[in-house]
Amino acid sequence: AGAEYKLTDHWTIGGGYHYATNPIDRKALLPIADMIVQHHVTMGATYRTKGWWVGGGYVLGLPNTISAPDRIDFPPYGLGRTHQSLWQMQHSLFVGLGLNW
């Protein structure tokens, strides 16, 4: 969900919220690069003219932690009773530039 507000003929600001379900099964917590953030807050601004626009924004993925069961079978390394927990928070900046014709 989000909203934009036109401040002037050139400037627009916006903000939003995004909810994502967790794509990772707790039994398969070993992957390191998976995204577990579920709640995102966004904000941005755009400057427009008749011939071009430039905009940017920020995304904050609010912290999330998931844990796996105490027993993870991970052959051939022989890891037995281990506790796996993954904490993650996300910060993203973006910038865009466009031409109108």
N, C-alpha and C positions, 0 to 999 in steps of 0.2 A: 504494500500500500504506500502511496506517496502523494505529494502535492507540490505544485509549482506556484510561484507568485511573481507576477511581472511588476518589478519595481519602477521601471521607466520604459521608454521605447526601446532602450538598448539592453537593459539588465533584467535577468530573470534568476531567481533563486529557487531552490527546491530541497526537499528532504523526504525521507521515507524510512520504511521498516520492512524487513524481509524475514520470514521464518522458513527454515528448511528442516526437513526430517533428517535424522541421522542415517547415513547410508551404510554404516559399518556395523556388522554383527559383532556383538561383544565377545563372541567366541574366536573372532579373527582379528584381534587387536594388534597383532604384531606389525602390520604395515606402519611405516613411519611417516609417509607423505600424504596420508589421507586427511581430508578436511572433516572435522567433527563439529565445527562452529554451527550453531543452529539459529542464532538471533543476530541480525545485521541492522545497523542504523546507518543511514546515508545522508549526505548533504552535498550540495553543489551549487555552482553559479555559472551563468552563461552571459557573454556579451555578444550582441548581434548588431550587424550593420546590414545595408542592402547587399553588399558584395561578399561578406565573410562573417564567420562567427568563431569564437574561441570559448572554451568552457573547461571546467575542471571540477573535481569533487573528491570526497573522502568517504571511505567505507570503514566502519568499525565493526568487526565481528566480536561479539561479546564472549568472554571466556566460557569454556565448556570442558568438562572432564568426563571421560568414560573409563571404566575398569573392566578387565576381563576376569573370568573365573580363576580360581587358585591353580587349577591344573591346565597347563597348556602343553600338548604333545608337540614337540619340535625336534624330530629326528633330522639329521644324524648327530646333532650336537648334544643330545642327552639332557636337555633342560627338562626338569620335572616340575616340582612344585615351585612355581614362581608367581609373583603378583605383577601383573601388567596394568599400568595406568597411563593414560595419555591426556595431557592438558594442552589446550590450544586457545589462542586469541589471534585475531587477524586485523591488520592495518593495511589499507590499500589506498593509494593516491592515483588519480587518473587525470589526464589532460587530453583534450581533443581540439582540432582545428578543422574548419570546413569552408568551402567556397560555395556561394550561391550563383546560379546562372539561369 
